[in-house]
Amino acid sequence: MDVIADLALPVPATVICEMMDVPSADRGKFTEWTAATTHLLAAALAQPDVLERAMAGAAALAPTSPT
């Protein structure tokens, strides 16, 4: 068993998705976006490609205005 891959990553992600009512089909994307977005916490130290992925993740997570 790989503790990180099999437990430390999927369990909190699943709990958060359940609490936020993220549809099962979107949980992989949600987890990817939130993982990328955490790099904004140290944006001044991030490499440009990491910062670009973080900004894309944040944009994907941001609510959109109803039309």
Steps between C-alpha positions, in 0.01 A plus 500: 500500500627844407374707793514831312341384173252258657395687814642848562383647168170330416341496847507877569409574138200267523386651831532857367314410180225335704470807726484734200263272307739470204353247254690172481580558133671832582707391800814424301495843339417670831789326674738590216392865504530536877842334501622743233341799673688434826816617323358853510578500873867542403451671164811714540711184514319300231643425159307665212350171377386406851350846549318472166345165603407648839325795339315267261389286794380806692307622195337159459395498865359853497123521483359641182221752477165357396389625159 
